[in-house]
Amino acid sequence: MSDKNQNVVRELLDQQGTTFASEAGIKLRNTPGPLYQLLVLAHLLSARIRSDIAVAAARALFDAGMRDPRRMAEASWQQRVDALGEGGYRRYDERTATQLGEAAELLNREYRGDLRRMREAGDPRKLLREINGIGPAGVDIFLREAQGVWPEFAPYFDRKALEGAERVGLPRSARSLGRLADEEDLPRLAAALVRVALHADAAREVRAAA
């Protein structure tokens, strides 16, 4: 890796390298609770809404006790709507409340509430799409963050992360980007690249510091 690329990656990780899962209070591990919470966050982030609102809404759902598929399914539709509203997720709250309930019921029925069983059953890139509310963007967001605990998907840099790479002068190739950071830092690098893709000021600050 060139010295310039090393400097850019270092600044990305230093300035913007908090994963969205960490921002939402999720201590990501390969266990049922954190994986489900990441799925909920990916669902919320995939809507056309600011990422900080999606993160706040995820925190509100978790604070209200909806931290696993059983509790999400047991919550009433109104409880889900109220939690989403508390997080500021009002534009899509009613539809999303319905989708979260249906998604939790599917996970409970098909995988006993454990996304690791989905991983064992087949390709999560396909099976995640069967969950109501999880489209291509949701799959990308989930695997972008989960690559740290599901390493068979690393390096995972989706289109938005690759846009960020181009903005700060890094290679626009998942394989090339995967060689620029240690394996444990790949989710952080992906999150940082998404942030500089979304915020031009952040990209300028990274390039100036590098």
C-alpha positions as CSV (number, residue, x, y, z in Angstrom):
1,M,0.0,0.0,0.0
2,S,1.3,3.5,-0.8
3,D,2.2,5.9,1.9
4,K,-0.6,8.2,0.7
5,N,-3.2,5.4,1.0
6,Q,-1.9,4.4,4.4
7,N,-2.4,8.0,5.6
8,V,-5.9,8.2,4.1
9,V,-6.9,4.9,5.8
10,R,-5.5,6.0,9.1
11,E,-7.4,9.3,9.0
12,L,-10.6,7.5,7.9
13,L,-10.4,5.2,10.9
14,D,-9.4,8.0,13.3
15,Q,-12.0,10.5,12.1
16,Q,-15.0,8.4,10.9
17,G,-14.2,4.8,12.0
18,T,-17.1,4.2,14.4
19,T,-19.4,1.4,13.0
20,F,-23.1,2.2,12.8
21,A,-23.6,-0.8,15.1
22,S,-21.4,0.7,17.8
23,E,-23.2,4.1,17.3
24,A,-26.5,2.3,18.0
25,G,-25.1,0.7,21.2
26,I,-24.7,-2.8,19.6
27,K,-21.7,-4.8,20.9
28,L,-21.5,-6.9,17.8
29,R,-20.7,-10.6,18.4
30,N,-21.7,-13.8,16.6
31,T,-24.5,-14.4,19.0
32,P,-28.3,-14.1,18.4
33,G,-29.1,-10.8,20.2
34,P,-26.4,-8.6,18.6
35,L,-26.9,-10.1,15.1
36,Y,-30.7,-9.4,15.3
37,Q,-30.1,-5.9,16.6
38,L,-27.8,-5.3,13.6
39,L,-30.5,-6.6,11.3
40,V,-33.0,-4.1,12.8
41,L,-30.5,-1.3,12.4
42,A,-29.8,-2.3,8.7
43,H,-33.6,-2.3,8.1
44,L,-33.9,1.2,9.5
45,L,-30.8,2.6,7.7
46,S,-31.9,1.3,4.4
47,A,-34.8,3.7,4.2
48,R,-34.4,7.2,2.7
49,I,-33.8,8.8,6.0
50,R,-30.8,10.4,7.8
51,S,-28.5,7.8,9.3
52,D,-28.5,9.5,12.7
53,I,-32.3,9.2,12.9
54,A,-32.1,5.5,12.0
55,V,-29.6,5.0,14.7
56,A,-31.7,6.9,17.3
57,A,-34.7,4.9,16.3
58,A,-32.8,1.6,16.7
59,R,-31.7,2.7,20.2
60,A,-35.3,3.6,21.1
61,L,-36.5,0.2,20.0
62,F,-33.8,-1.6,22.0
63,D,-34.4,0.7,25.1
64,A,-38.1,-0.3,24.9
65,G,-37.1,-4.0,25.2
66,M,-37.3,-5.0,21.6
67,R,-33.8,-6.5,21.5
68,D,-34.6,-9.9,20.1
69,P,-37.2,-11.4,17.7
70,R,-39.4,-12.8,20.4
71,R,-39.8,-9.5,22.2
72,M,-40.2,-7.6,18.9
73,A,-43.0,-10.0,17.9
74,E,-44.6,-9.8,21.3
75,A,-44.6,-6.0,21.3
76,S,-47.8,-4.4,19.9
77,W,-47.8,-2.5,16.7
78,Q,-48.4,0.7,18.6
79,Q,-45.5,0.0,20.9
80,R,-43.2,-0.3,17.9
81,V,-44.7,2.8,16.3
82,D,-44.1,4.7,19.6
83,A,-40.5,3.6,19.9
84,L,-39.8,4.6,16.3
85,G,-41.4,8.0,16.8
86,E,-39.3,8.5,19.9
87,G,-36.3,8.1,17.8
88,G,-37.6,10.6,15.2
89,Y,-38.3,7.9,12.6
90,R,-41.8,9.3,11.8
91,R,-41.9,9.3,8.0
92,Y,-41.9,5.5,7.8
93,D,-43.0,4.6,11.3
94,E,-46.3,2.8,10.6
95,R,-45.0,0.7,7.7
96,T,-41.8,-0.1,9.4
97,A,-43.6,-1.1,12.6
98,T,-45.6,-3.7,10.6
99,Q,-42.4,-4.9,8.8
100,L,-40.5,-5.3,12.0
101,G,-43.3,-7.4,13.5
102,E,-43.5,-9.6,10.4
103,A,-39.8,-10.0,10.1
104,A,-39.5,-11.1,13.8
105,E,-42.2,-13.7,13.3
106,L,-40.4,-15.1,10.2
107,L,-37.1,-15.3,12.1
108,N,-38.8,-17.0,15.1
109,R,-40.6,-19.5,12.8
110,E,-37.8,-20.3,10.4
111,Y,-34.7,-19.9,12.4
112,R,-35.8,-20.0,16.1
113,G,-34.8,-16.3,16.3
114,D,-31.2,-17.0,15.5
115,L,-29.6,-15.5,12.4
116,R,-26.7,-18.0,12.7
117,R,-29.2,-20.7,11.7
118,M,-29.8,-18.7,8.5
119,R,-26.1,-18.6,7.9
120,E,-26.0,-22.3,8.2
121,A,-29.1,-22.8,6.0
122,G,-27.8,-21.1,2.9
123,D,-26.5,-17.9,1.4
124,P,-27.5,-15.0,3.7
125,R,-27.3,-12.6,0.8
126,K,-30.3,-14.5,-0.6
127,L,-32.1,-15.5,2.6
128,L,-32.0,-12.0,4.1
129,R,-34.0,-10.8,1.1
130,E,-36.9,-13.0,2.2
131,I,-37.3,-10.9,5.3
132,N,-40.0,-8.2,5.0
133,G,-38.3,-4.8,4.7
134,I,-34.8,-6.1,3.9
135,G,-34.0,-5.2,0.3
136,P,-30.6,-5.0,-1.5
137,A,-29.5,-2.0,0.5
138,G,-30.4,-3.7,3.8
139,V,-28.4,-6.7,2.9
140,D,-25.4,-4.6,2.0
141,I,-25.6,-2.6,5.3
142,F,-26.0,-5.8,7.3
143,L,-23.0,-7.6,5.7
144,R,-20.9,-4.5,5.6
145,E,-21.0,-4.5,9.4
146,A,-21.3,-8.2,10.0
147,Q,-18.1,-9.0,8.0
148,G,-16.2,-8.7,11.3
149,V,-18.0,-11.7,12.8
150,W,-18.9,-13.5,9.5
151,P,-15.5,-13.3,7.9
152,E,-16.4,-15.4,4.8
153,F,-18.0,-12.1,3.5
154,A,-14.9,-10.0,4.0
155,P,-13.9,-7.8,2.4
156,Y,-17.4,-6.4,2.0
157,F,-17.6,-2.9,0.6
158,D,-20.9,-2.0,-1.0
159,R,-21.6,0.6,-3.6
160,K,-21.9,3.4,-1.1
161,A,-18.6,2.5,0.5
162,L,-16.9,2.4,-2.9
163,E,-18.3,5.9,-3.6
164,G,-16.6,7.1,-0.5
165,A,-13.3,5.4,-1.5
166,E,-13.4,7.3,-4.8
167,R,-14.1,10.5,-3.0
168,V,-11.0,10.3,-0.8
169,G,-8.7,8.9,-3.6
170,L,-8.7,5.2,-2.6
171,P,-9.1,2.3,-5.0
172,R,-12.7,1.7,-5.9
173,S,-12.4,-2.1,-5.6
174,A,-13.5,-4.2,-2.6
175,R,-10.5,-6.5,-3.0
176,S,-8.1,-3.6,-3.1
177,L,-9.7,-1.9,-0.1
178,G,-9.6,-5.2,1.8
179,R,-5.8,-5.1,1.6
180,L,-5.6,-1.6,3.1
181,A,-6.7,-2.5,6.7
182,D,-6.4,-5.3,9.1
183,E,-9.3,-7.8,9.0
184,E,-10.7,-6.6,12.3
185,D,-10.8,-3.0,11.0
186,L,-12.7,-3.7,7.8
187,P,-16.2,-2.9,9.3
188,R,-14.8,0.3,10.6
189,L,-13.2,1.2,7.3
190,A,-16.4,0.4,5.5
191,A,-18.4,2.6,7.8
192,A,-15.9,5.4,7.5
193,L,-16.2,5.3,3.7
194,V,-19.9,5.4,3.8
195,R,-19.8,8.5,6.0
196,V,-17.4,10.3,3.6
197,A,-19.7,9.3,0.7
198,L,-22.6,10.9,2.6
199,H,-20.8,14.0,3.8
200,A,-18.6,15.9,1.6
201,D,-17.2,17.9,4.5
202,A,-16.0,14.7,6.2
203,A,-14.3,13.6,3.0
204,R,-12.5,17.0,2.7
205,E,-11.3,16.8,6.3
206,V,-9.9,13.3,5.7
207,R,-8.0,14.3,2.6
208,A,-6.7,17.5,4.2
209,A,-5.4,15.6,7.2
210,A,-3.8,12.8,5.1
